[in-house]
Amino acid sequence: MFKQRVLTALVLAPIMIGGIFFLEQTYFALFIGLIATLGAWEWANIAGYEKSTGRIAYAFFVAVCLFFSAQFLHAYPSFVIYFLAIGTLWWAIAFALVRRYPGGTRLWNARPIRAMLGLCVLIPMWVGFVELKQQEHSSLLIIYVMFVIWGADTGAYFSGKRWGRSKLAPSVSPGKSWAGFWGGLVTALLVALVFGLYVHEAIRPVTFDNAWKLIVITVVTMVISVLGDLVESMMKRHRGIKDSSALLPGHGGILDRIDSMAAAVPVFAFSMLMLGWSLVA
């Protein structure tokens, strides 16, 4: 299993990094759209559509939604903030659902409702990535979000393993602890510190105004990334499955790898726009 995980990661990492750094805007949007469509195929299973026809139909429906979203945002680019706001609002609602679980499942137990929730996850993720790709120093911004997520995961793993007695959400993900959460937060802040120093030296001076906005954005992004993982765990637990699929040997499915990112990216982009923070003066 470990060998499979390593080999899969060695294949996926160059693909993702290559997509971020070398694809221009249109092809990058298609690249993320493909990931979102594969994620939709898996979400259909999580929503309760077991047959291949239902899962393929849902993935096609999500792809169509992405196409029309792209056309709409091309015609009305200022509306991107509303797409991201809806995505951010969904994660606020998701927090309440996770807190109540296993209570409250009757609100979202029906397959059509769970399918609709998939749109709230996948479309804002795509919009968030595309919005970041349009920013100055876009590759650096996207890599930064990933480092915040990966850093939080790494910090959570080691601190949780050492001090993780009090569980964060035992009914949803028994392996997560409050010690892991705080360890992940500290690690994310260290990533922000290194990033801020790099920006200060290589791009532009970091003022107090820039610094506190970066800290707020980083903290919010880290917290939401944890929520993204918890929401997928909750949906899978309710559905009675361990992995979203077996597409990635040793890793489960696409959603198992991007659940934190699907939550973090649109919220990061929304926070940037709302606070007026960027890497340009």
PENOR-V191306 format. One record per helix or strand. SS is the DSSP state (helix for helix, strand for strand). FROM is the first residue (numbers start at 1). TO is the last residue. If there is no record, write none. Layout:
# PENOR-V191306
SS:FROM:TO ; SS:FROM:TO
This chain:
# PENOR-V191306
helix:2:22 ; helix:25:47 ; helix:52:75 ; helix:77:100 ; helix:105:107 ; helix:111:133 ; helix:138:163 ; strand:167:169 ; strand:173:177 ; helix:178:202 ; helix:208:239 ; strand:248:248 ; strand:252:252 ; helix:254:275
